[in-house]
Amino acid sequence: MNQDKTDAIKDVADLARLNFDAQELEVFALQFDKMLEYVGVIEQLDLENVEPLLHVVHSENVFREDVAEKSLSTAEALANAPKHNDVFFKVPKVLK
């Protein structure tokens, strides 16, 4: 295996906080080679008259109208809370 490829894979793994043994590095090197070959095939395509896309699938806003509706009362909202007082949920303190 090419030492430069191994070093590059180790650098990426270090950034992701991953550890790989020599066999795993070999497998990843082969997989990266295949990906780069595929990118090479794509680079050979004639895309001169192809317009760039923002998204592969055209989609439209599917949100509903924002209509005010009746909401839960305080008692209903607190009904299933494991800890609460008359107005608020009680949660563990997260700031010191």
SULZI-V502125 format. One record per residue. N is the residue number from 1. RES is the residue in one small letter. PHI is phi in whole degrees, -180 to 180 (none if undefined). Layout:
BEGIN
n=[N:N]
res=[RES:RES]
phi=[PHI:PHI]
END
This chain:
BEGIN
n=[1:2:3:4:5:6:7:8:9:10:11:12:13:14:15:16:17:18:19:20:21:22:23:24:25:26:27:28:29:30:31:32:33:34:35:36:37:38:39:40:41:42:43:44:45:46:47:48:49:50:51:52:53:54:55:56:57:58:59:60:61:62:63:64:65:66:67:68:69:70:71:72:73:74:75:76:77:78:79:80:81:82:83:84:85:86:87:88:89:90:91:92:93:94:95:96]
res=[m:n:q:d:k:t:d:a:i:k:d:v:a:d:l:a:r:l:n:f:d:a:q:e:l:e:v:f:a:l:q:f:d:k:m:l:e:y:v:g:v:i:e:q:l:d:l:e:n:v:e:p:l:l:h:v:v:h:s:e:n:v:f:r:e:d:v:a:e:k:s:l:s:t:a:e:a:l:a:n:a:p:k:h:n:d:v:f:f:k:v:p:k:v:l:k]
phi=[none:-66:-63:-63:-64:-60:-63:-64:-65:-63:-62:-65:-62:-62:-62:-88:58:-116:-121:-128:-84:-61:-66:-65:-61:-63:-63:-63:-62:-65:-66:-65:-60:-65:-64:-66:-61:-65:-62:-62:-65:-64:-64:-81:-70:-87:-113:-59:-104:-101:-77:-67:-109:-83:-141:-69:-112:-73:-135:-121:-61:-113:-73:-83:-64:-84:-119:-70:-130:-64:-106:-69:-76:-59:-63:-66:-66:-89:-57:-102:-73:-64:-138:-164:-111:-71:-129:-124:-74:-105:-130:-62:-68:-112:-103:-106]
END
